[in-house]
C-alpha cells in the first residue's frame, strides 16, 4: 500500500514517500536518473495512461483493466469487452482522449473474438464511471475484417489525431501479403471518427476496391505509435530478423511490407524484392539487429529539457529504452537507456510532472524514471 501511495506524491509533486526504496542512479545523457517502482504484481501488462484527477489505468493482456487510484487502492474495472486472450492477442492499448475530463471516454484496442473461431484487432470506447470502477455504454468503433486465425501480429495502438480523429494500428496477423491488399485490414493503419464513421478525407474513402478506413498500408506489426509536436503520426513496427522500423505515416502511403524490408526471414532467407522499390516508402529509421520495439512516445515534459521532442521507444528484446532524435522526416537512435528495470519495456509515457514512466513485462512493474 505504501508503494502504491507513491503515485500521489509523484503526480502532485510531493517527492518520494519515506521508506520506499530507490534504485541506484543510472547515468544518462541528461544526467543520473533513478528508477522507482510505482505499481507492481501486474500480469503481462500492455499499456497505461494517466487520469487527470490522479491515478492510472493499466491493461493486462489477459483482459483486466486496472484502475490504480490516487490513494493507492486498485480495482479491476468492470464492463471491459470480451477479449481473445491467446498468443499475442488480448486486451492491448488504453488511451484517454483530450476531452476525457468532460466525456469520461476511455479508448481500448483488443483482440476481438470473431465468427469462425478467429479474432481481429478492434477499437472500443466506453464511459468510465465517476468512481473509476466500471465502463458503461461500451461501443465497438472499429474491428478488422473477419477471417484471421492464430495469435500473431495484432498490433495495436490507438492515437487521437490533432483533429480528433482516431488512428488504430494493426499487424498483418501473420499473413504478410495481405498488408498490400487494400481490401483487407491486415498490416494497416486505419483512421476513424470518434463515432466509428469514416472521415471523408481518408485516402481511399472514394475508392470502390479499397476499405475506406485505411490511412496507410504495408506495415508488418505496429506496436508503437505517437504524435509529434506538429501532429504527425509516427509508428514503430516489428520487422522480421533485422527489419524493425520507425515510420512517419503519410496519408495513402505504402510502407512496403512484405515486398521490401531491411530484415530477413528467421531462417536467413531473403524477404521480398530487396530493400527498396518505386512507390514504397523507406523507413525513417530501422534497427539491425532487431530490438522488438513496442510502446513509443514523444517527450514533451520539463524534467528533461534536453530530451524535448525526442522519440522514446521501449525494446522488448535487448531490454532498453531507445532515444531517437528527429530531423525532418528521419529518425536516428542516439542513446540507449539501460538498467535492470528496463527489461522488456512494453509501454512508455511522459507523466504530468515531466518524469518518464514505463511498463516492464519481465517483472510486471510500472516504473518511474526521474532525475
N, C-alpha and C positions, 0 to 999 in steps of 0.2 A: 504493500500500500504506500509506504514512504517513497519507494522508487517511482511509482506511477504519479505520485503527487508532484514530482519534479516538473510535470507538464505545466502546471500553474505558474511555477516560478520562471520557467523559460518564456512562456507566452506573454507574461506581464512584466518581465524584466526584473524579477526579484533575485536573480542569481541562482546558485545551486543550493539545494536543501542540505543542511548539515547532516552528515552521516552517510550520504550517498557516495560510494567510492567512485573516483575518477580515474580514467586511464592515464598512462604516462603521455607526455606531449609527443607529437609526431611532427617532424619538420616538413614544411611545405613552402612553396614559393611565396605565400602570404605570411609566413612566419610559423611558429609552433602552434599546432592545434591539438585539442583534446577531443576524445570521443566518449560520450556518456550514454548509457542505455536508458531509454525513456519508456518503452513498452517491451516486455519480454514474453516468452512462452507462447509465441504465435506459431500456428501450424501452416507451413508453406504460405507465408504472406505474399501478396502480389502487388498491392497498391495502397496508397493512403492519401488523405487530403485533410487540410486544417479547417475546422469550423470557426466562423468569425467570432462566436461567443466563447471560444476556448474549447479545448478538446479536439479529438481527431476521429476520423472514420478510417478503418483499416479493413481490407478484404483478405480473406483466406481462400485459396483456390478451391477447397472442398465445398465452399458455398456460404461461409459465415461472413457477415458484415458486422464488425465490432464498432461500437461507439465507446471510445475511451473518454470519459467525462473529465472536466477540469478538476473535480475533487478526487480523481484517481480511481473511481469505480469504473467498471467495464461491463457492458451489456451487449448481448447479441441482438441486433436489430431484426425484428420480425418483418414479414412481408416481402423478403427478397425473392426474386424469381427463381424457379427451379433451374438448376444448372446440370449440365452433363459433365460431372467431375471424373474425367478419365484422361490419362496421359497428360498432355499439356493443357487440356481444357478444364473449365470450371468457372468460378467467379473471378474476374480479372480486374479491370480498371474501375476506379471510382473517381469522379470529378464533380466539383461543385461549380456551377455556372456563376457568372459575376453577380447575378441578381438573387443569389441564394438567400440573403438576409430577408428579402421580401417574399420570394416564391417558395423557399424551403425545398427546392428541387434538387434531387441527387441523381446523377447520371452514372449508370453502371454498364460495363461491357462484360459479356459472359458467353460461354459455350451453351447454346440453347438446344435442348433435345428437339429433334425433328422427326417427321414421319419416316418410317423405314429403318429406324434404329440409329440414324446418323445424328449429327449435330453441326450447327453452324454458328459463327460469331454473330452476336446480336447486341443491340443497344436498347436499354430500357431506362425510363425515367419514373421516379416516384417522389412523393412528398414526405419529407421527414417530419415526424410529429414534434410538437413543442418540447417534449422531454427527451427526444432523440432515441426512443425505444422501438419505433415502428416506421415502416414505409407504407403510405397509402396511395390510392389512385395510381397504381403502377401500370404503365403502358409500354408496350414494345414499340419503339420508334423505328427500328430497322432490324432486319435479320437477313443473312445471306441466303441465297437460293438453296433449297434442299438438294440432297444428293451426295453429300460428303460423309464418308465413313472414317473410322480411325481417330486417333487422338493427337495428331500432329498439326502444328502451324496454324493456330487460331489468331495470332497477333496477341494483344489487341489493346489499343489506347483510344480514348475519346478526348478530343481537344475542342474547346469552344473558340471559334474563329473571332477575329476582330469585329466582324459584322454580326456576330451572334449565331451564325450557322455552326453546325457540329461536324467535325471531321472524325471518322471512325476508321481505324487501320485494321487490316486483317491479313493473315498469311495465306499461302497458296494451298493449305490443307494437304500438303504432300503431293499435289498434282501440279507440278511446275508449268507445263504447257498452258494450263488454264489462266495463268497470270497474264497471258497475251490475248485472251479471249474476252472481248468486251460484252459478250452475252452472259458472262459468269462473274461472280464477285470474288473469286479466288485471286489472291495477290493484288488486291486493290486498296486504294484509299477512297472512301465514299464521303459525300458531303450532303447533309440533310438539314432541314429546318428544325426548330425546336419541337414542332408537332409531328415530325417524321416525313413531311412532304418534301418534294424535290425542288431546290432553287431553280428558277427559270434560266439562270446564267451558268448552270453547270455545263461543262464542255460537250457532253453528249446528250443533253436534255431533249434535243430535237432530232436525234439520230435514231431511226427506227430499228437498226440492227445492233444497238448498244443499250446497256442498262443506264437509265438517266441519272442515277445517283452517283455514278463513278466520277471521281475527281482526277485520279492518276492511276497508272497501272504498271505492270511489270515488276512488282515487288515480290520478295520471297517470304519473309516472315517478320513483319514490323512490330517490334515490342517496345519502341520508344517513340514519343512524338512531343513536340513543344513549339510554341510560338516565340519568335524573337521579338525584339523591341519594335520592329517595323511591322509586326503582324504576319510575318511569313512563317509558314509551317515547315518545320524540319522533321524528318523521320529517321529512325535508326532501325536497321533491319539485319537479321541473321542471314548471312550468306551460307554457302557450303564451307568447304575447307579453305580458309584464306580469302573469303569474299564478303565479310561483314561490311556494311555500308552506312554512311550518313548521306541523306539526300534532302535537298531543298525541293519540296514538292511544288510543281508548277502545273496550273490548270491544263489537263488534257495530255500531259507528257508521259511518254513510255520510258520506264527506267530499266528495261532490258531483260529482266529475268524471264526464262532461263536461256535466252538467246545469247546474251553477253554476260560475263561475270569475271571478276578477278580471282575467283575461287576455283577449286577443282572438286570433283566428286570425292567422297570419302575413301574410295578405292584408288584414288590418284589419277583417274582418267579425266580427260578434258570435258568441260561443260560448254555446250552450245557451239558458237562460231568464233569465240575468242573474247577479247576484252572491249571491243568497240564495233559499232555498226551505225551507218547513217540512219537518222531518225530515232536513235535511242540515246538517252541522256547518260553522261558519265556521272559517277558519284562525286559528291563534294569531298568525300574522304573515304578511304577503305582501310581495313586492318588486315594485315597478313603477318603473322598467323592470326586466326580468328580469335576474338575475345568473348564471343557470345554476348553482345551488348543488349541491355534491357532498358530500364527507365531512363528518361532524359529530361533535362530542364535547362533553361537559360537563367543564369544567376542575375537577379535584379535587386539584391539586398544591399545593405550599407556596412555590414560587418567586415566584408572582404572587398574593399573598393577596387583593388587591382584586378579582381575577377569579374567585375560587372560586364555583362554582355557575353560572357563565355558560356559555352555549351558544356554541361556536365552529363556524363553517361556512365551508368553502372555496368561493370563487367562481371558476368557470371562465371567465366572460365578462369581468368587469371587473378581474380579476387582484388580488383582495384577500382577506383573511380577515375575515369578519364576526363581530363580537362582539355577542351578544344577551343582554339581561337578562330573566330570567323573573319574572313577577309572577302567581302562581297558575296560571291556565290560559292566560295571554297571554305573548307574547314581543315584545320591541322591540329593533331594532338600535340600538346606542348608540355603536358605533365601527367604523371600517374601518381595518384594519392593512394598509398598502400599501407595498410595496418592490419592487425589481426581482426579488427572489427569490420573491415571492408570485404569479407568473404562472401562471394556470390550476391552482389548488390542487385536487387530486383527493381526498386523504385527510388527516386531521389527528388527532393523538393526544397525550395527556399522557404524557410519559416518566417512568420511575421516579424521576428526580431532580427532577421538577417542571417541567422545561423543556417546550416545545411543539415537536413535530416534525410536519412536513407534507411531502407529496409534490407537487412541481411537474411537471405534464405537459409544460410547454413545454421545459424543458431536461433532463427525465428525472433529477431530483435529489431526494433526500431531505434536507431541511434541518432544522436545529435552531434554534429561536428561544429566546434566553435573555437575562437581564439581564447 
